[in-house]
Amino acid sequence: MRFYRGMEGIPITNMMLNDAMTMLKLTSRTFYIPISKLIPELKEAVSSAYLCMRAIDEVEDDEKLPAPIKKELLLGAAQAMKSQNIEESLHQVWQPYRDRLPEVTVRMSEWAQLCPAGIAPTVYNYITMMAEQMADWVGTSWNIRTEEDLDKYTYSVAGMVGEMLSDIWRWYDGTETDRVKAVAFGRGLQAVNIMRNRSEDMERGVDFFPDGWDLKDMLRYTRRNLKLADEYLADLKKGPARTFCQIPLSLAHATVNLIAVGGNKLTRDAVLKIVSKIK
């Protein structure tokens, strides 16, 4: 059995990784595929980061939780990620609302434990920042009026993921990347999600489009960021980082093209066809 030390010296086992991959498959069709293709240690690091961030994202997006409780939970999670005993601290944060939260959220400490010790402090720092900034956005009811506001929001929930991935690549094999393009990579993927989920967001009273923007404006914003993301990908040497980034980026481009002609979501067959062409 392969294992090494993760958070607080806890051995990372195959069972822990298998649990994480099962949860990934349940929560993200887009990222399960590229993460499943990563090599050992990178797979654990990216799985840990993605699932922890998904855990707090579920809190931010919850339609039933009142905003003050969301903010309390997000700030509590941020503080927990800074604590000496993350497992116990997160347990205390989620406990009062366990029955109202999804499994990916209440098991967040398990996902944190999966992160290799060498990169865990960096990953935890990004999770902390994301939770804090999500709490701020909840507190302002996602008040997005200008393109600058949109840039700030897409950075909070995705742009910093691009930065974190760059840190992970550098930790693993010394790969250096352009940080501005790394942010655009995350920002572009998030902009695609904003367009794809517009109807559902509007139903819950949230509009991520700046004042006066229509779909053409958001398409222009998205494509501008995806162009930088393409440059980010082109700069990466052939290897696990490049393969990982190429899959969600290819799916994002295909989804943008579909949205531009009135569609919304790629079919499973379309996703598999796109992925099969990536080597």
C-alpha positions as CSV (number, residue, x, y, z in Angstrom):
1,M,0.0,0.0,0.0
2,R,1.4,3.4,-1.0
3,F,1.3,6.1,1.7
4,Y,3.2,9.1,2.9
5,R,2.6,11.9,5.4
6,G,-0.1,14.5,5.0
7,M,-1.7,17.0,7.3
8,E,-0.4,16.8,10.9
9,G,1.7,13.7,10.0
10,I,-1.4,11.6,9.2
11,P,-0.5,8.8,6.7
12,I,-2.2,9.2,3.3
13,T,-3.6,5.8,2.3
14,N,-5.2,4.5,-0.9
15,M,-8.5,4.3,0.9
16,M,-8.4,8.0,1.6
17,L,-7.6,8.8,-2.0
18,N,-10.3,6.4,-3.3
19,D,-12.9,8.2,-1.1
20,A,-11.8,11.5,-2.4
21,M,-12.0,10.4,-6.0
22,T,-15.5,9.0,-5.4
23,M,-16.6,12.4,-4.0
24,L,-15.0,14.2,-7.0
25,K,-16.9,12.1,-9.4
26,L,-20.1,13.0,-7.6
27,T,-19.4,16.7,-7.5
28,S,-17.6,17.7,-10.7
29,R,-17.8,16.1,-14.1
30,T,-15.3,18.7,-15.4
31,F,-12.5,18.2,-12.9
32,Y,-12.9,14.5,-12.0
33,I,-11.4,13.5,-15.4
34,P,-8.2,15.6,-15.3
35,I,-7.6,15.0,-11.6
36,S,-8.0,11.2,-12.1
37,K,-5.2,11.3,-14.7
38,L,-2.7,13.1,-12.4
39,I,0.3,11.2,-11.0
40,P,0.8,10.3,-7.3
41,E,1.3,13.3,-4.9
42,L,-0.1,15.7,-7.5
43,K,-3.3,13.8,-7.5
44,E,-3.6,14.0,-3.7
45,A,-2.6,17.7,-3.6
46,V,-5.1,18.8,-6.3
47,S,-7.9,16.5,-5.0
48,S,-7.5,17.9,-1.5
49,A,-7.5,21.5,-2.8
50,Y,-10.5,21.0,-5.1
51,L,-12.7,19.2,-2.6
52,C,-12.0,21.7,0.2
53,M,-12.8,24.6,-2.1
54,R,-15.9,22.8,-3.3
55,A,-16.9,22.3,0.4
56,I,-16.9,26.0,1.1
57,D,-18.4,26.8,-2.4
58,E,-21.4,24.7,-1.4
59,V,-21.9,26.9,1.6
60,E,-21.7,30.1,-0.5
61,D,-24.2,28.8,-3.0
62,D,-26.7,27.3,-0.5
63,E,-30.1,28.7,-1.3
64,K,-31.7,27.8,2.1
65,L,-29.1,29.0,4.5
66,P,-29.6,32.7,5.6
67,A,-26.7,35.0,4.6
68,P,-25.6,35.6,8.3
69,I,-25.2,31.9,8.8
70,K,-23.3,31.4,5.5
71,K,-20.9,34.2,6.6
72,E,-20.4,32.7,10.0
73,L,-19.7,29.2,8.5
74,L,-17.3,30.6,5.9
75,L,-15.3,32.7,8.4
76,G,-15.3,29.8,10.8
77,A,-13.9,27.5,8.1
78,A,-11.2,30.1,7.3
79,Q,-10.2,30.2,11.0
80,A,-10.2,26.4,11.2
81,M,-7.7,26.1,8.3
82,K,-5.3,28.3,10.4
83,S,-5.7,26.2,13.6
84,Q,-3.3,23.6,15.1
85,N,-6.1,21.0,14.9
86,I,-7.9,21.5,11.7
87,E,-10.0,18.3,12.1
88,E,-11.5,19.3,15.4
89,S,-11.9,23.0,14.4
90,L,-13.8,22.2,11.3
91,H,-16.0,19.7,13.2
92,Q,-17.0,22.5,15.6
93,V,-17.7,24.8,12.7
94,W,-20.0,22.4,10.8
95,Q,-21.6,20.6,13.8
96,P,-24.6,23.0,14.5
97,Y,-25.6,22.7,10.8
98,R,-24.5,19.2,9.8
99,D,-28.0,18.2,8.9
100,R,-28.3,21.1,6.5
101,L,-25.0,20.8,4.7
102,P,-23.9,18.4,1.9
103,E,-21.5,15.5,2.5
104,V,-18.6,17.2,0.7
105,T,-18.8,20.1,3.2
106,V,-19.0,18.1,6.4
107,R,-16.2,15.9,5.4
108,M,-13.9,18.8,4.6
109,S,-11.3,17.8,7.2
110,E,-10.9,14.5,5.4
111,W,-10.1,16.3,2.2
112,A,-7.6,18.5,4.0
113,Q,-5.8,15.5,5.4
114,L,-5.2,14.2,1.9
115,C,-2.8,17.1,1.0
116,P,0.9,16.2,1.1
117,A,2.7,17.9,3.9
118,G,5.2,19.7,1.6
119,I,2.5,21.7,-0.1
120,A,-0.3,21.7,2.5
121,P,0.5,25.1,4.1
122,T,0.2,26.7,0.7
123,V,-3.0,25.0,-0.2
124,Y,-4.5,25.8,3.2
125,N,-3.6,29.4,2.8
126,Y,-5.5,29.6,-0.5
127,I,-8.5,27.8,1.0
128,T,-8.5,30.3,3.9
129,M,-8.3,33.3,1.5
130,M,-11.2,31.9,-0.6
131,A,-13.4,31.3,2.4
132,E,-12.8,34.8,3.7
133,Q,-13.5,36.4,0.4
134,M,-16.6,34.3,-0.2
135,A,-17.8,35.5,3.2
136,D,-17.3,39.1,2.1
137,W,-19.3,38.5,-1.1
138,V,-22.1,36.9,0.9
139,G,-22.1,39.9,3.1
140,T,-22.6,42.3,0.2
141,S,-25.2,40.0,-1.6
142,W,-22.8,39.6,-4.5
143,N,-23.1,43.2,-5.5
144,I,-21.5,43.2,-8.9
145,R,-22.0,46.5,-10.8
146,T,-18.8,46.9,-12.9
147,E,-16.3,44.8,-14.8
148,E,-13.9,45.6,-11.9
149,D,-16.4,44.0,-9.5
150,L,-16.6,41.0,-11.8
151,D,-12.8,40.7,-11.9
152,K,-12.7,40.7,-8.1
153,Y,-15.4,38.1,-7.8
154,T,-14.0,35.7,-10.4
155,Y,-10.6,36.1,-8.7
156,S,-12.0,35.2,-5.3
157,V,-13.7,32.0,-6.4
158,A,-11.5,30.9,-9.3
159,G,-8.6,33.2,-10.3
160,M,-6.8,32.3,-7.1
161,V,-7.2,28.6,-7.9
162,G,-5.1,29.3,-11.0
163,E,-2.4,30.8,-8.7
164,M,-2.6,27.9,-6.3
165,L,-2.2,25.4,-9.2
166,S,0.9,27.3,-10.3
167,D,2.3,26.9,-6.8
168,I,1.5,23.2,-6.8
169,W,3.3,22.7,-10.2
170,R,6.3,24.6,-8.9
171,W,6.4,22.5,-5.7
172,Y,6.2,19.2,-7.6
173,D,8.8,19.6,-10.3
174,G,9.9,23.3,-10.4
175,T,7.5,24.3,-13.3
176,E,7.3,28.1,-13.5
177,T,4.3,29.8,-14.8
178,D,3.0,33.3,-15.6
179,R,0.8,34.3,-12.6
180,V,-1.4,36.8,-14.6
181,K,-2.2,34.0,-17.2
182,A,-2.8,31.6,-14.3
183,V,-5.4,33.9,-12.9
184,A,-7.0,34.2,-16.3
185,F,-7.2,30.4,-16.6
186,G,-9.3,30.2,-13.4
187,R,-11.2,33.4,-14.2
188,G,-12.1,32.2,-17.7
189,L,-13.5,28.9,-16.4
190,Q,-15.6,30.7,-13.8
191,A,-17.0,33.0,-16.4
192,V,-18.2,30.0,-18.4
193,N,-19.9,28.7,-15.2
194,I,-21.6,32.1,-14.7
195,M,-23.1,32.0,-18.2
196,R,-24.1,28.4,-17.9
197,N,-25.8,28.9,-14.5
198,R,-27.4,32.3,-15.2
199,S,-31.0,31.1,-15.0
200,E,-30.5,29.4,-11.7
201,D,-28.6,32.3,-10.2
202,M,-31.3,34.8,-11.3
203,E,-33.9,32.6,-9.7
204,R,-32.2,32.9,-6.3
205,G,-31.8,36.6,-6.8
206,V,-28.1,36.8,-7.8
207,D,-26.8,38.4,-11.0
208,F,-23.1,38.1,-11.8
209,F,-23.4,40.2,-14.9
210,P,-22.2,43.8,-14.5
211,D,-24.9,46.6,-15.0
212,G,-25.8,46.9,-18.6
213,W,-24.1,43.7,-19.7
214,D,-25.8,41.2,-21.9
215,L,-24.6,37.8,-23.1
216,K,-22.4,39.2,-25.8
217,D,-20.5,41.3,-23.2
218,M,-20.0,38.2,-21.0
219,L,-18.9,36.2,-24.0
220,R,-16.3,38.8,-24.8
221,Y,-15.1,38.9,-21.2
222,T,-14.9,35.1,-21.1
223,R,-13.1,34.7,-24.4
224,R,-10.5,37.4,-23.5
225,N,-9.6,35.4,-20.4
226,L,-9.7,32.1,-22.2
227,K,-7.2,33.5,-24.7
228,L,-4.8,34.3,-21.9
229,A,-5.5,30.8,-20.5
230,D,-4.5,29.3,-23.9
231,E,-1.2,31.2,-23.6
232,Y,-0.8,29.9,-20.0
233,L,-1.3,26.3,-21.4
234,A,1.1,26.9,-24.3
235,D,3.8,28.1,-21.8
236,L,3.6,24.8,-19.8
237,K,6.1,22.1,-20.7
238,K,4.7,18.7,-21.7
239,G,3.8,16.8,-18.5
240,P,1.1,16.4,-15.8
241,A,0.4,20.1,-15.4
242,R,-0.2,20.7,-19.1
243,T,-2.4,17.6,-19.4
244,F,-4.4,18.6,-16.4
245,C,-5.1,22.2,-17.6
246,Q,-5.8,21.2,-21.2
247,I,-8.9,19.2,-20.3
248,P,-11.0,21.8,-18.5
249,L,-9.8,24.5,-20.9
250,S,-10.9,22.5,-23.9
251,L,-14.3,21.9,-22.3
252,A,-14.6,25.6,-21.5
253,H,-14.0,26.6,-25.1
254,A,-16.5,24.1,-26.4
255,T,-19.1,25.3,-23.8
256,V,-18.6,28.9,-24.8
257,N,-19.1,28.0,-28.5
258,L,-22.3,26.2,-27.5
259,I,-23.6,29.1,-25.4
260,A,-22.9,31.5,-28.3
261,V,-25.3,29.6,-30.5
262,G,-28.0,29.2,-27.8
263,G,-27.0,26.0,-26.1
264,N,-26.0,25.6,-22.5
265,K,-24.4,22.3,-21.4
266,L,-22.2,19.8,-23.2
267,T,-23.5,16.3,-23.5
268,R,-21.6,13.4,-21.9
269,D,-20.7,12.1,-25.4
270,A,-19.4,15.5,-26.4
271,V,-17.3,15.7,-23.2
272,L,-15.8,12.2,-23.8
273,K,-15.1,13.0,-27.5
274,I,-13.2,16.2,-26.5
275,V,-11.2,14.4,-23.7
276,S,-10.3,11.5,-26.0
277,K,-8.5,13.9,-28.3
278,I,-6.2,15.2,-25.6
279,K,-2.9,13.4,-25.2
